[in-house]
């Protein structure tokens, strides 16, 4: 049985690793840009470029922690029980509808955040202008990774870490409702310390509640992967 301390540590380790790596990259690039005399806005753009250029470390963290979590939960035999095809096969139409609906809701929440964020940055046109400057300078391998690989490692292993492991282990110590909230917070800040963390935490609550009701992962993994494929393609295929 996983102790409460270990459970919390596992859920928050991805955030710690992400924060450490991204801070190191951002600090180095910002210092180099400052030495060149770039403006604050230009430094920010250079930092974003660097983070997305070396973003493959996201998947390394997801897969590494995810495999560790599967072992803690009893191995791949137990994983197959919660990721069973029966999650979809019992009621295909209902399950496909849930996958599509959940993916659409995920994207809708993110788009609302983006529109609000764009307003803060001075309007949608200015927001898109800055974003395109970042994206167009990214190497091709980073774009391919984000569109073709990252959605799958996130869709599979983020559900394993936060929904399966997080809810099942924390429910024993805090109860189901608090377990959903705690895993959602850990899931949110894994995406960075910014307003976007609150957005992803909300998504984490929604996915967590669905997991509590179904105790299955396949539909959640499919919805998560689909939402990321759509979102990353729209964001980086340019």
RADASUL-V51922 format. One record per helix or strand of 3 or more residues. SS is the DSSP state (alpha for helix, beta for strand). FROM is the first residue (numbers start at 1). TO is the last residue. If there is no record, write none. Layout:
BEGIN
((SS;FROM;TO) (SS;FROM;TO))
END
This chain:
BEGIN
((alpha;4;35) (alpha;40;53) (alpha;57;72) (alpha;76;82) (alpha;86;89) (alpha;92;120) (alpha;124;136) (alpha;140;174) (alpha;176;190) (alpha;195;214) (alpha;218;236))
END
